[in-house]
Every structure is written in C-alpha cells, then in structure tokens.
C-alpha cells in the first residue's frame, strides 16, 4: 500500500515511478495468492467434510445395524470425495512442476481406443448412479500413438469428470477420437 509521491523528471523520479509500479504489482500478486489459498481451502474442505460426516455416521453404531443402501451410499460418497481430493492435490503438484519447468514426458506407444475404454469403464458406477449412458466411439483403425499415457489419461479423466458433473440424470456422454 506504499506509494512514493515524487514529481521529478530525473533518475529519482524514474525510480519512484518504478517503485510505485512494483508496489501495485506486488499488491495484485498478494491478492492472487489470497484468492488461490481461499479456492484451495474451499476445494479441500468440501470433500473432507463429506468424508468426515459419513465416517462419523458409519462409526456411531455397528455397521450391521446400518441399512445396506445407506452403507453403500456412504462408502460411495467417501470414495468419490477421496478421488476428488487426490485429483485436486495431483493438479496442484502438476502446476508446481509446470511452473518449475520439470514436467516429465514419458512417451510410449499407446492404443488410444483401449485407454479411453479403460477410463470410461472407471466411471461406470457413477454413470449407473445417474442413469447416464457412456459410450466410446473410437475407430479400431486409429493408429497407435507415441504419447505420455498417464498425462493423456489425466486429461481424458478430467474431461469425462466435467461431462459427468454437467450431464443431467438420464443423459448421455460419448467420448470419440
């Protein structure tokens, strides 16, 4: 919040102007940092609250006294929340690696169709829950590609996760290449 008031056209005036510009930029960076910390806190708090709430519910009485459908729902939400937390933390770590210029690319020959089918298969329980039809439309003759399979899977998983989040019950998600 510091501002230097110097009205000169010499080196001192130039330095004062540069100082004022740096002070504004630092304030903007500080605000970005505060916004980031707030966003991270929110993104971490929501799934942790869900996990905590359902673990508390499950530990109040013996499991066999809790109806099966309630247990199944609780474990599903705990699993989903854990997956969200893991994904979010991995995203933060990936951003740090990108910023540091240390992203490792490990190219291998990948059959894209098989990888995409595996990823869509992981979402099958979630799709069933919302009565979503999930399909893969990848031609068999698609060539084998040299790429980092884990990073490709991360991108496709994020895309499908977003599609799932915004697809209404009974909807359809098609992944094509």
N, C-alpha and C positions, 0 to 999 in steps of 0.2 A: 504493500500500500504506500510505499515511499515514492515521492515524486520530487525531483530537483527542479526548482524554478531558476533557471539561468537564461537570460536573454542576451546571448553573445554570439557573434559570428566567427569566433576563433576556435582553437583546439578545445578549450574549456567548454564552450557552448556545444561543440560536437560531442564531447564525452558525456556531457549532461543529457543530451538527446539520446545517445546510445544507452545510457544507464536507464533512462525512462522507458525506452523500448524494451529492454531486458526485464525491467520490473513488471511491465504489463504481461510479457510472455511467461514469466515465472508464475504470476497470478493465474493465468489461463491454465498452465500445466498443473498447478496445485488444485484447481477446480476439476480438471480432468481426472486427477488422481483420486480426489474425493468422490467423484461420480463413479469411478471404477470400483473403489472399495465398497461403496454403497450397493452397486449392482452385484458384485461378487457375494457380499453378505446376504443379499436377498436370494440369489440363486442357490446358495448353500443352505440357508435357513429353511426354505420351503420343503425340500426333500428330507432334511434332518427332522423337521417337525413331524412329517408323516411317519417316518421310521419310528421316532420316539413314541408317538401316540399309539401306533399299532403294537409295538413291543410292550408298552405298558398294558394295553388291552389283553395281550396274549399271556402276560405274566400274572394277571390278577387272580386267575383261577386255573386249575389244571386244564391242559389242552383238551382232554376228552370231554370236558364239560362245555366247551365252546362248540356251537354247531359247525359242521363241516364247511358249509358255504361261507360262514363268517371267517373261519380259519383260512380258507382258500383265498378269499378276498384280501385278508390281512397280509398273507405271505406274498401275494401278487403285488400289492402296493409297496411292501417293503422291498421286494426285488426291483420293481420299476424305479423306486426312489434311489436305490443303491446304484442302479445303472445310470441314472441321470447324474448323480454326484460324480461317479467315475468318469463319465464323459466330459463333464464340465471341468474337472481337475485336469484331465488329459488335454483339453482345449487350452487351458491356461499354460500348461507346460509346453505345448506346441508353440504358442505365441512367444513364449520366452526363448525357445530355440530359434524361431524365425528371426526374432529381434537380434539375437546374438550371432546370427548367420551360421548356425550349426545344425541345419536340418540335414539329416542323413537320408539319402535316397538309396534304397536297395532294390534295384531293378531285377526282376525275374520274369520269365515267360509265363504269362497268365492267360487262361481261357476265361475271358470276361463273363460269358454266359453262366458258367459254373459258379464263379464267385458271386455274381449277382443273385443267383438262385439260392445260394447259401445264406446270404444276408436277408433276403425276403423270407426265407424259412425261419430265421430267428424271430421275425415279427409275427409269425403265425398265431401264437397265443394272444397277442394284443389285437390282431385283426379279428380273431374269433370273438373276442370280448365285445368289440364294437360292430360285429357283423359286417366287417369290411372285406371285400373281395380283393385279394392281392394277386397280381399276375406279373409274369416276366415275359417280355416279348423281345427276345434276342435271337437273331437268326443263327442256326447251327454253323453256317459257313463263315461266321465272323472270325477273322484271323486271330491267332494268338498274339498278344501284345507284350512288349517289354515295358514293364512299369513296376512301381512300388505297390505291391498288392495291399499291404496294410494301410497305406495312405489312401489308396483308391477305395478300400472298404470303409474307411472312416468317412470319406466324402459321401459315398452312397448311403451309408447308415444315417448320416445327418440329414440327407435329402429325404429318405424314407421316414425318418422320425418326424420331420417337419410336415411331410404329407399326412402322416398318421394324425398328428396333432390337429390339423386343419380339415381333415376329411370327416364329414358327418357320419353318424351311425348309419350302416347300410350302404355306405359309399363304395367307391372302387379306387384302387391305386394300381397303376400299371407302370412298371419300370421297363423301359425299352432302350435299346442301343443299336 
